[in-house]
Amino acid sequence: MSVTNAKHPELAAAFNKDAARVGWHDETLWWIRQKRDKAAWTLPEWEELRETASQIKLNTLSNLSEYLTAFEKNALANGAIVHWAADAKEHNEIVHKILQQHKVTQLVKSKSMLTEECGLNDYLAANGVDVVDTDLGERIVQLANEHPSHIVLPCIHWKKEEIGELFHQHLNTPKGNADPQFLTEAARIHLREKFLTRKVAITGVNFAIAETGEFVVSTNEGNADMGAHLAEVHIACMGIEKLIPQRKHLGVFLRLLARSATGQPVTTYNSHFKTPNKNQQLHIILVDNGRSVQLGREDFRNSLKCIRCGACFNTCPVYRRSGGHSYHTAVAGPIGSILAPNFDMKKNADLPFASTLCGSCTNVCPVKIDIHNQLYKWRQVLTEEGHSPKTKTLAMKLMAFVLSKPAAFNLGGKVGRKVMRWFPFLVNNKLNPWYKQRDMPVPPKQSFTEWYKKNKK
Amino acid sequence: MNVGLFIPCYVNQFYPQVAIATLQLLEKYNCTVHYPLNQTCCGQPMANSGYEKLGQQCNELITESFVAYDYIVCPSGSCTLHIKDHLHSEKNDNAAQGIRKKIYELAEFMVDVLKVENIDASFPYKVGVHQSCHGQRGLNVSQMSELVAAPFSKTDALLKKVKGLELVQLDRVDECCGFGGTFCVVEEAVSVRMGQDRVADHEKNNVEVITGGDMSCLMHMEGILKRKKSNVAIKHIAEILNGEPILSFPEGREKGKSLAEIDDVILSPEGA
């Protein structure tokens, strides 16, 4: 898969070369945001539900070690095998080891953003294991040799005609057929064969319940169930923040999740996995991969409340117009931009700046993560840690110098406006990113300060 | 009451007519308005770029300048929010914390403090409101479309009192315009596209004048409107509430010349 060192502004600018496509992408996601609004308004207690979910998650994070220990104990008692992975590498190795124990080189996998985060597919491919993603959207991006561009809608950046062409190449569907019903049927036939022949199924985990040791996987396609029930070995991979304390809390999250994600009243399949079937092994891998570090960052710890609904993606005016791949990280969008610097500040230093801080993300978040405030705080941290370009630091210091002294500001403003009036080409040129597609404001002859001194003082 | 006027740096330099309108408007409602000359900027350009610490001298200037007033009023939701959320002083932090509680964005000040009932202004045009994100989601000047909560808008409440003014309902009521401070140049492509889409919503709904509480959003949209030679004009809410008409509006509609340009000529504060 393509690996790039380009940053969000360049990648977003490339996405914006096709203006019609940007419009289509924006409208598609805005439509989902509107569906979300309608679904939220069906519940008069919506805001209370968000607050409750937030409180439950805050309690979970404050007592995470206890809930994890309880979960492990109960899961073991249910007959599951529990693994702990400190990081992505350990997680991938644990999965590989289980496969080796069962002498298996092919498997099916339902949607799991954690395995994306850990780069599991690439790791297993390098070790000769064939992974088939069974979520339709994920299968599409997998066939296209791409990563998901959205955590809930992995191929939202693909048009149906392009999917028709992709299926024609890979699944032998007739050329030019872009009928969604037909293409879904073709994918169903293609995937059915995989479900029936693969002995190992990997699933993600949406909620793990400390009290019972069970976990819940939510899908609209039933693909997690198909995989897990037909396979001899079910491996469930989860980040340690997926816990909730008790089963009675689940309803709060299930009501919020689907409405926030797609505007559905409930996800089609919310499947509970507790005790493995006869002759089946159930593995649960609990993955840290930076989460404990994030938990230790006071300003950013509540980002771990995230239930991966994707509502912040759909509402984000920047995401809608820059596409998921411009975020160059497994989890894109606003939430990705506050999670990614925790993994690698240098590599992801651009992401907290890929926002206007409009705050819409915070308002749609079903667990009330103050995403836009954390974007602002990450900007400060990244600068403090030296991940800001030297030219930017210089420009900012110059700006701060001028703004620190009223006399310098007044003189600078006066000279600046004069220069703009006399030599407009100095600002009206291609080197000025403002001027590229926008006119500059017309500089007046006098500032307000000058007017005030003359007329009021 | 004694009101200290905080004027955003870019309004001071590029849109003095907005500051003048704000001052005159507040005086109409019997405020004693002073403009402390030692202010420069709220510090947000540095802070939003990750250099909050470089804004400390701005913080000190604000604290020294505004400590004595009953209220501080600013014709910008964004600068108001920044001061409200971040102002602190190494010399007199009590004063700084006090200012955070006393600063108001213009529309919220007029509605919540002055409790303005009547507005002596006429503006017979179709007006689209661009609610700035910081004014709306930060200061709660109007209800946010994401929340399941009763709608309200302090901005609209004021504009509805203006004679002849027709408020236009937009398709997306509170989408960001894409200005975003340094975002507008760092993320130029996305910023411009957001602005173009925002402007298109107004145009599609036959808006003649876009107004709002934040000149920064309006400046960004004005730049886009002018580039496409649109007939849609921009006007800060202070100018409308202060009863400043677009004098040349119907007869000045010369071919190829945008209303925004005509407006600049007419309302340039030269000798105002």
Interface residues (C-beta under 8 A of the other chain):
Chain A: H8 P9 A12 A13 F15 N16 A19 V22 G23 D26 W30 D37 A40 W41 L43 P44 W46 E47 T315 P317 V318 R321 S322 F353 A354 S355 T356 L357 C358 G359 S360 T362 N363 V364 Y376 R379 Q380 L382 T383 S388 K392 T393 M396 K397 M399 A400 V402 L403 S404 K405 P406 F409 G413 G416 R417 P433 W434 K436 Q437 R438 D439 M440 P441 V442 P443 P444 K445 Q446 S447 F448 T449 E450 W451 Y452 K453 N455 K456 K457
Chain B: I7 C9 V11 N12 Q13 F14 Y15 P16 Q17 A19 I20 L23 Y35 L37 N38 Q39 T40 C41 G43 P45 M46 A47 N48 S49 G50 Y51 E52 L54 G55 Q57 C58 L61 C133 H134 R137 G138 M144 S145 E146 L147 V148 A149 R172 D174 E175 C176 G178 F179 G180 G181 F183 C184 V185 V186 E187 E188 A189 V190 S191 V192 R193 M194 G195 D197 M219 H220 E222 G223 I224 K226 R227 E261 D264 S268 P269 E270 A272
